[in-house]
Amino acid sequence: MSDDARGVGTVQVELNNTLAELLAKLCIELETEDYTGVISRALGLLEMVQRTKRQGGRLCFINERGETADVVA
């Protein structure tokens, strides 16, 4: 990984088969070839979960039937 603490450098990441298949599946479902955008969105959601937990809260999804599911990390 990069030594750039500001987060502006490039980083090379190796994906195992499972992660590569998951990323490809998400790209297909989102109808995009922008795999870096998909990774960015996923990491953004994870960061939101962590921030909410640090603040003593919980992040959850509510579906159209009013059922909730906690987002865990």
N, C-alpha and C positions, 0 to 999 in steps of 0.2 A: 504494500500500500504506500501511498505518497507520504512524504514528510511534510507536506504543505499544510500547516495548521489552519490556514485561512480557507481551505477547501476549494481553491481555485485551480489546483493542478489536476492532471489526469491520473486515474487509478485503473489498473488492470485487475480484473477479478476473474478467477476461474470458477466455472459452475460445474457441479457434478451433473450426472444425467437427470436426476430427479428435478433439480432446480432449473435446468435448461428446458425440460419438458413443461414445467409449470409456467415459466416465462413465455414460452411459445404458445401455450394454451391461452394465457391471459391476453397476449397480443392478438390472437385470433378472435377471442371474444370481444375485445375492444376495437377490433377492426383497424389495427395500426401496425406499422412496422417499426415504430419508434420505441424500441425496447428500453432505451435509457429513460424515456418518459414514464414507462410502466414501472421501472425500478424506482424512479424518483417518487412517484405517487405512493408506492408501497412503503418506502422509507419514511415519507411524510406522515402516513397514517401511523406507523410505528412510533415516530417521534411524538405525535399527538397523544398516543396512549401513554407513553412514558411521562410526558409533561403532566397529563391529567392525574396519573398515579402519584407523582411527586407532590402535587397539590392536594392530595387526599381524596380525590374524586375517582369516578369510574367512567369509562367511555363505553357506551353501548349503542347498538343499532335497534331501531324499532321498526318492525315490518308493518305492512298495511293492515294487519289484523290486530295491531297493538301489542304483539309479542316482542319481548326484548331479548337480546343476546349480548352479553358482555364481550368486549374486544379484549383479549388477553395477550400479554406479551411476556 
